[in-house]
């Protein structure tokens, strides 16, 4: 095996370890402010990995990404913090771009309730931006919203349940950000 291929393989193993670490942190379900810092650092790493997936060539069909989408939707569920909702929604949006609703519903680590939780999460991010619930100086959330809308445009037709939830959410539903 060439050193370059080995480096990519080791990088993929590291990235999947970050995914596993993040799932374990979220599954603890008793977050401290220190845990949130670790969660955001892991989220940022995974977000960058997903944004550069074509350059990195990581195994996007790994089931840990499905478990991560479930964990992130659960993490953001009871939160009102825009940064948590937008980060979770952006990562989930990029994960959804790798699959379809039918494939998720046929996956053993995913339930029909999970698609409902993802629908709520994505919808909340659109509502939050539509109602301007993000502070003016929160450029990071605006950048994350651009990731969400771009990914949504790519996969919405493959996820009819999520599309219906987002686009039926009244005047604060889906809108494109340029």
C-alpha positions in Angstrom: 0.0 0.0 0.0 1.4 3.4 -1.0 2.1 5.9 1.8 -0.5 8.2 0.4 -3.2 5.6 0.4 -2.2 4.6 4.0 -2.4 8.3 5.0 -5.9 8.5 3.6 -6.9 5.3 5.3 -5.6 6.4 8.6 -7.3 9.8 8.1 -10.6 7.9 7.4 -10.2 5.8 10.5 -9.5 9.0 12.5 -12.6 10.7 11.1 -14.8 7.8 11.9 -13.3 7.8 15.4 -14.4 11.5 15.7 -17.9 10.5 14.6 -18.0 7.7 17.2 -16.6 10.1 19.9 -19.3 12.6 19.1 -22.1 10.0 19.2 -20.8 8.8 22.6 -20.7 12.4 24.0 -24.2 13.1 22.9 -25.5 9.8 24.2 -24.2 10.7 27.7 -27.2 13.1 27.8 -25.8 15.2 30.7 -23.9 17.9 29.0 -21.6 20.4 30.8 -20.3 23.5 29.2 -17.0 21.7 28.7 -18.8 18.9 26.9 -20.5 21.4 24.7 -17.1 22.7 23.7 -15.9 19.2 22.9 -19.1 18.5 21.0 -18.7 21.7 18.9 -15.0 20.9 18.2 -16.0 17.4 17.0 -18.9 18.8 15.0 -16.6 21.3 13.3 -14.2 18.5 12.4 -17.1 16.4 11.0 -18.6 19.4 9.2 -15.3 20.1 7.4 -14.9 16.4 6.6 -18.4 16.3 5.0 -17.8 19.6 3.1 -14.6 18.1 1.6 -15.9 14.6 1.0 -15.0 14.6 -2.7 -11.4 15.5 -2.0 -11.0 13.2 0.9 -12.8 10.1 -0.4 -14.0 8.9 2.9 -16.5 6.0 3.2 -19.7 8.0 3.2 -21.9 4.9 3.4 -20.5 4.0 6.9 -23.5 3.4 9.2 -21.9 5.6 11.9 -23.1 8.7 9.9 -26.7 7.4 10.2 -26.2 7.0 13.9 -24.7 10.5 14.0 -27.7 12.0 12.3 -30.0 10.4 14.9 -27.8 11.5 17.8 -27.5 15.1 16.5 -31.3 15.4 16.0 -31.7 14.2 19.6 -29.1 16.6 20.9 -30.7 19.6 19.3 -34.3 18.5 20.2 -34.7 20.3 23.5 -32.3 23.2 22.8 -33.1 26.8 22.0 -29.5 27.8 21.3 -29.3 28.8 17.6 -25.7 27.6 17.3 -26.6 24.1 18.4 -29.6 23.9 16.1 -27.8 25.2 13.1 -24.7 23.0 13.6 -26.8 19.9 14.1 -29.0 20.8 11.1 -26.0 21.6 8.8 -24.3 18.3 9.6 -27.5 16.3 9.2 -28.2 18.1 5.9 -24.8 17.1 4.5 -25.4 13.5 5.7 -28.8 13.4 4.1 -27.2 14.5 0.8 -25.4 11.1 0.9 -28.5 9.0 0.9 -32.3 8.9 0.5 -35.3 8.6 2.8 -36.1 5.1 1.5 -32.5 4.0 2.2 -32.6 5.5 5.7 -35.9 3.9 6.5 -34.6 0.5 5.4 -31.5 0.9 7.6 -31.5 -1.1 10.9 -30.1 1.8 12.9 -32.9 4.1 11.8 -36.6 4.2 12.6 -39.6 6.1 11.2 -39.5 8.3 14.4 -35.9 9.3 13.5 -37.1 10.7 10.1 -39.7 12.8 12.1 -36.9 14.1 14.4 -34.8 15.0 11.4 -37.8 16.8 9.8 -38.3 18.8 13.0 -34.6 19.7 13.2 -34.3 20.9 9.6 -37.6 22.7 9.9 -36.5 24.5 13.1 -33.4 25.8 11.3 -35.5 27.3 8.5 -38.0 28.7 10.9 -35.2 30.2 13.1 -33.7 31.9 10.1 -37.1 33.0 8.7 -38.0 34.6 11.9 -34.5 36.2 12.2 -33.9 34.5 15.6 -30.2 34.5 14.8 -28.3 37.5 16.1 -26.9 39.9 13.6 -23.4 39.2 14.6 -23.7 35.4 14.4 -22.0 35.0 11.0 -21.3 31.4 11.8 -25.0 30.6 12.0 -25.6 32.4 8.7 -22.8 30.3 7.1 -24.3 27.2 8.5 -27.7 28.2 7.1 -26.2 28.5 3.7 -24.9 25.0 4.0 -28.3 23.8 5.0 -30.2 25.5 2.2 -27.6 24.3 -0.4 -27.8 20.7 0.8 -31.6 20.9 1.1 -31.9 22.0 -2.5 -29.8 18.9 -3.5 -31.7 16.3 -1.5 -35.2 17.6 -0.8 -36.9 15.5 -3.5 -35.4 12.3 -2.1 -36.8 13.1 1.4 -40.6 13.7 0.9 -41.3 13.7 4.6 -38.7 16.3 5.4 -39.6 18.4 2.4 -43.3 18.4 3.4 -42.4 19.4 7.0 -40.1 22.3 5.8 -42.3 23.6 3.0 -45.5 23.5 5.0 -44.1 25.4 7.9 -45.9 28.6 6.9 -44.2 31.9 5.9 -41.0 30.9 7.7 -40.3 27.8 5.7 -37.8 27.1 3.0 -36.1 30.1 1.4 -32.9 30.1 -0.7 -29.9 32.1 0.6 -27.6 33.5 -2.0 
